[in-house]
Amino acid sequence: MNTLRIAGQAISSTNYATQRHFNFNPDKVQDAADNFLASGVTEIEIPEAVADPDNRFADTTRLDREKIEESIARLPADMRVTGTYLGSGGLGGDSAAYLAKAQQRLTDLMKYFPDLQYAMLHPPGRQKEEDPAFAGNIVKVWKELAQFAASQRDGFECCLHNHYDGACETSDQVRAFLDALADADTPSLRWGPDTGHCHGMGDDYLDVLDTYAHLIGSRFHIKARVPAFDMLHAGDAYEPERDIWGNKAEHGRGLYGGFVNVADPEITTPFKEIFAILREKATPVNGTVTGAVEIDVPRQHPRLEAMCSVLYLTTVHGLETGQNLDCETLVRRVFKVS
């Protein structure tokens, strides 16, 4: 039986109180680390944009050395950066360019973050997914990337991260990618599902998770969904009068509208069943599967969002954190009460 553990995802703090969506400058990275550490979480995943938060070198493989070094300097001593998240620019079009840039980015991030152990891989947008070879061709590129990463750092995992609004959203699309992943048979290439984005599979959610759980290694994302807030994906379940977001800084408003804190009383994400499957059927190397809590658009201070997530996941579902604080200590740390 696997142990389930909690990490943090930097987006949970970087999208709070800012006009810029997905802000990964050093102060925001520090906020994310501080907010999760207050609740005893000692690992954090940072998207690759931390390497170039102002997008100064978008057309190259260069990074903003000054900014990334400042981010590292501001991290709390007890927080480890264990993962990253790679975009899909060029994938499926100029895959050679994508591969070269992804390899360089991982090389740079491994250099700066000695505890980096995995990378989530964003699927391409909708392109030629009706082509039966489409998923397999993408996975071939990822296989080469995963083998490269494992050659640079033993045990490193690259993880397919199924996602809304792309070529790996519906149950048929996800199954096609996972079948290709199984055929690739590469230990360093795994499935890192997102419990929120898996709702894109509709009623097949738990069936797909159960069928392919053996492809899950050591990492996944923990996210929850309330359909009433999701303009783009919820169909008849969307309730305009209850839409609480309205973030004008978000292009295509509502894209992440249904994703909320896992402790929200109205969530539809079936965590009990999800965690049971992961405990029984995932195949991590060391017996521990770590889920990074991701709250795309916090409604309240991210420190409170992180605390609620940790209390819910540890108390109700038995997940662990790096420090496993008792409830009183956790609350005192979050509210900075001596």
C-alpha positions in Angstrom: 0.0 0.0 0.0 1.5 3.3 -1.1 1.8 6.4 1.2 0.3 9.6 -0.1 2.2 12.8 0.6 1.4 16.5 0.1 3.6 19.0 -1.8 2.7 22.6 -2.9 2.4 24.0 -6.4 3.6 27.6 -6.7 0.6 28.7 -8.8 -1.4 28.4 -5.6 0.1 31.7 -4.4 1.4 33.4 -7.5 -2.1 34.2 -8.9 -3.2 36.1 -5.8 -3.7 39.9 -5.7 -1.9 40.5 -8.9 -2.9 41.9 -12.3 -0.5 39.5 -13.9 -1.7 35.9 -14.2 1.0 33.3 -13.5 3.5 35.7 -11.9 6.7 33.7 -11.0 9.0 36.5 -9.9 11.1 35.9 -6.8 8.7 37.6 -4.3 5.8 35.4 -5.5 7.9 32.3 -5.4 8.9 33.1 -1.8 5.3 33.7 -0.9 4.3 30.3 -2.2 7.1 28.6 -0.3 6.3 30.4 2.9 2.6 29.8 2.7 2.9 26.0 2.3 5.8 25.7 4.8 3.6 27.3 7.4 1.3 24.3 7.2 4.3 21.8 7.3 4.6 21.2 3.6 8.3 21.0 2.7 8.3 20.4 -1.1 7.2 22.7 -3.8 6.8 22.5 -7.6 7.8 25.6 -9.6 6.8 26.0 -13.3 9.7 26.6 -15.7 8.7 30.3 -15.9 10.7 30.8 -12.7 13.8 30.6 -14.9 12.6 33.6 -16.9 9.6 35.2 -15.1 9.5 38.3 -17.2 9.7 36.4 -20.5 12.9 38.2 -21.5 14.3 35.3 -23.5 11.1 33.8 -24.9 12.7 32.9 -28.3 15.8 31.3 -26.8 16.8 28.8 -24.2 18.4 31.4 -22.0 17.3 32.1 -18.5 17.3 35.1 -16.3 20.2 34.3 -14.0 19.6 37.2 -11.7 16.0 36.4 -11.1 16.4 32.7 -10.6 19.3 33.2 -8.2 17.2 35.7 -6.2 14.3 33.2 -6.1 16.7 30.6 -4.7 18.1 33.0 -2.1 14.6 33.9 -0.9 13.4 30.3 -0.4 13.0 29.2 3.3 15.8 26.8 4.4 13.3 24.0 5.1 11.7 24.1 1.6 12.9 21.9 -1.2 12.1 22.5 -4.9 11.4 19.0 -6.2 9.5 19.5 -9.4 8.8 21.7 -12.4 6.2 22.1 -15.1 7.1 22.4 -18.8 5.0 24.0 -21.5 4.2 22.5 -24.9 5.4 25.3 -27.3 6.2 23.7 -30.6 5.3 20.2 -29.6 3.5 18.4 -32.4 4.7 21.1 -34.9 8.4 21.7 -34.5 9.0 18.9 -32.1 12.8 19.0 -32.6 12.8 22.6 -31.4 10.6 21.7 -28.5 12.8 18.9 -27.5 16.0 21.0 -27.6 14.5 23.7 -25.5 13.0 21.3 -23.0 16.3 19.5 -22.6 18.1 22.8 -22.1 15.5 24.0 -19.6 15.7 20.8 -17.5 19.5 21.0 -17.6 19.4 24.5 -16.2 16.8 23.8 -13.6 18.7 20.7 -12.4 21.8 22.8 -12.0 20.0 25.4 -9.9 17.7 23.0 -7.9 19.6 20.0 -6.6 16.5 18.3 -5.3 14.6 18.5 -8.6 13.1 15.1 -9.2 10.3 15.4 -11.8 8.8 17.5 -14.6 5.1 17.6 -15.5 4.6 17.7 -19.3 1.9 19.9 -20.7 0.1 18.3 -23.7 -0.1 20.1 -27.0 -3.1 22.1 -27.9 -5.7 20.6 -30.3 -3.9 19.9 -33.5 -4.3 16.6 -35.4 -5.7 14.5 -32.6 -8.0 12.7 -35.0 -4.9 11.2 -36.5 -4.5 7.8 -34.8 -0.7 8.2 -34.7 -1.0 11.7 -33.0 -0.7 10.6 -29.4 2.1 8.1 -30.2 4.1 10.7 -32.0 3.9 13.1 -29.1 4.9 10.3 -26.6 7.9 9.5 -28.7 9.2 13.0 -28.2 8.5 12.8 -24.5 10.2 9.4 -24.3 13.4 11.0 -25.7 13.1 13.8 -23.2 12.5 11.5 -20.3 15.5 9.3 -21.2 17.6 12.4 -21.5 16.4 13.7 -18.0 17.1 10.3 -16.4 20.6 10.3 -17.9 21.2 13.7 -16.2 19.7 12.7 -12.8 19.1 9.2 -11.7 15.5 8.5 -10.9 14.1 11.6 -12.6 10.5 11.3 -13.8 8.9 13.1 -16.7 5.1 12.9 -16.4 2.3 13.3 -18.9 -0.1 15.8 -17.3 -3.5 15.5 -18.9 -5.2 18.9 -19.1 -8.4 20.8 -20.1 -8.5 22.6 -23.4 -6.0 20.6 -25.3 -5.3 17.3 -27.1 -5.4 15.3 -23.8 -8.7 16.2 -22.2 -11.5 13.8 -23.0 -11.5 10.1 -22.0 -10.8 9.0 -25.5 -7.9 11.4 -25.8 -6.4 10.5 -22.4 -6.7 6.8 -23.2 -4.9 7.3 -26.5 -2.0 9.0 -24.7 -1.9 6.5 -21.9 -1.9 3.6 -24.4 1.0 5.2 -26.1 2.7 5.7 -22.8 2.3 2.0 -21.9 3.7 1.0 -25.3 6.7 3.3 -24.7 7.5 1.2 -21.7 10.0 3.8 -20.3 10.5 3.8 -16.5 11.3 7.6 -16.5 8.1 8.5 -18.4 5.0 8.2 -16.3 1.5 9.6 -15.9 1.1 12.5 -13.5 -2.6 13.1 -13.4 -4.3 16.2 -12.2 -7.4 15.4 -10.1 -9.1 18.6 -11.4 -8.3 18.3 -15.1 -9.3 14.6 -14.9 -12.9 15.9 -14.8 -12.5 16.5 -18.6 -13.0 12.7 -18.9 -16.6 13.1 -17.6 -18.2 9.9 -16.3 -15.1 7.8 -17.3 -12.9 9.6 -14.8 -12.5 6.9 -12.2 -12.6 4.0 -14.8 -9.6 5.6 -16.7 -7.8 6.3 -13.4 -8.3 2.7 -12.2 -7.4 1.1 -15.5 -4.2 3.1 -16.0 -3.1 3.8 -12.4 -0.1 1.5 -12.8 1.4 4.1 -15.1 1.4 6.7 -12.3 4.8 6.9 -10.6 5.7 9.3 -7.8 3.9 12.5 -8.7 0.4 13.9 -9.4 -1.5 17.2 -8.8 -4.3 17.7 -6.3 -7.0 20.0 -7.5 -10.8 20.2 -6.8 -13.7 21.3 -8.9 -17.1 23.0 -8.4 -18.9 23.0 -11.7 -21.2 25.9 -10.8 -18.3 28.3 -11.2 -17.0 27.0 -14.5 -18.4 28.9 -17.5 -16.4 27.1 -20.2 -16.7 23.4 -19.2 -19.6 22.8 -16.9 -22.5 22.9 -19.4 -25.9 22.9 -17.6 -24.1 22.6 -14.2 -22.8 26.2 -14.6 -24.7 28.8 -12.6 -24.0 32.3 -13.8 -25.4 33.9 -10.6 -22.9 32.0 -8.6 -19.8 32.7 -10.7 -17.4 34.1 -8.1 -14.4 34.8 -10.3 -14.5 37.6 -12.8 -10.7 38.1 -12.9 -10.3 40.6 -15.7 -6.6 39.9 -15.8 -7.4 36.4 -17.1 -7.6 36.2 -20.8 -10.6 34.0 -21.8 -12.3 34.5 -18.4 -13.4 31.4 -16.7 -10.7 29.1 -18.0 -9.9 27.9 -14.4 -13.2 29.0 -12.9 -14.3 25.7 -11.5 -11.0 24.8 -9.8 -11.2 25.6 -6.1 -9.6 24.7 -2.7 -9.9 21.0 -2.1 -11.6 21.8 1.2 -14.5 23.6 -0.4 -17.8 22.0 0.8 -19.2 21.8 -2.7 -16.5 20.0 -4.6 -17.4 17.2 -6.9 -13.9 15.7 -7.1 -14.1 12.1 -5.7 -11.0 12.2 -3.5 -11.9 9.1 -1.4 -12.0 6.9 -4.5 -9.0 8.7 -6.2 -6.8 8.2 -3.2 -7.8 4.6 -2.7 -6.8 3.9 -6.3 -3.4 5.7 -5.9 -2.6 3.8 -2.7 -3.3 0.5 -4.3 -2.3 0.7 -7.9 0.2 3.5 -8.5 3.8 2.3 -8.9 6.3 4.7 -7.3 9.8 3.6 -6.9 9.9 4.2 -3.1 6.3 3.6 -2.1 5.4 7.2 -1.8 3.2 9.2 -4.2 3.3 12.9 -3.7 0.5 15.2 -4.9 1.2 18.9 -5.4 -1.8 21.0 -4.2 -2.7 23.5 -6.9 -5.2 26.3 -6.5 -5.3 28.3 -9.7 -7.1 31.4 -8.5 -7.2 31.7 -4.7 -10.4 33.3 -3.3 -8.7 34.2 0.0 -5.2 34.6 1.2 -3.1 31.7 -0.2 -1.8 30.9 3.3 -5.3 30.1 4.4 -6.0 28.2 1.2 -2.9 26.0 1.9 -3.9 25.5 5.5 -7.4 24.4 4.6 -6.1 22.1 2.0 -3.6 20.5 4.3 -6.0 20.1 7.2 -8.6 18.5 4.9 -6.2 16.2 3.2 -4.5 15.0 6.4 -7.5 14.8 8.7 -10.1 13.4 6.3 -7.9 11.4 3.8 -4.8 10.5 5.8 -2.2 12.2 3.5 1.1 13.2 5.1 3.3 16.3 4.9 7.0 16.8 5.4 6.6 17.9 9.0 3.2 16.4 10.0 2.3 19.2 12.4 -0.4 18.8 15.0 -3.4 21.0 14.3 -2.7 23.6 17.0 0.9 24.0 15.9 -0.2 24.3 12.3 -2.8 27.0 13.0 -0.4 28.9 15.2 2.3 28.9 12.4 -0.2 30.0 9.8 -1.4 32.9 11.9 2.0 33.7 13.3 0.9 33.3 16.9 3.7 32.4 19.3 
